[in-house]
Amino acid sequence: MEIKDLLSKQTEFDKEHGWDTAIIPEEERLQSLERELVGLMGEVGEVANLVKKARLSVFKNKSASTAFRDIVPGVNEELIDVFIYLLRLFQVAGTDIEAEYFRKLTINKDRFKKYENTTP
């Protein structure tokens, strides 16, 4: 499945629940971006909290490997929530994800050229 397919699935889900980001009038888009961004930050905070708790358990003599394995299911769930908010933000902004990704990749290739690994 491609990103555009995932975006379509999310858009369909949002429409079914009365959260259609595609029909937001332009004068309400700033408020919508703000609302989605606050939700995104909350989800990123949940990921950070899981990592923080895992690090604290390592400090209390739990192995880092065990601590990592313990949080992976929760991290995966929260990262998907992050991804959903990103999809919604792209929709509100009217972003062509594929075009913008390749535009930015081209910029980053030039910007980070000095860090390229040239070892065979």
Helices and strands as residue ranges (DSSP letters): H 3-16, G 21-23, H 26-59, H 64-93, H 97-111, G 113-115
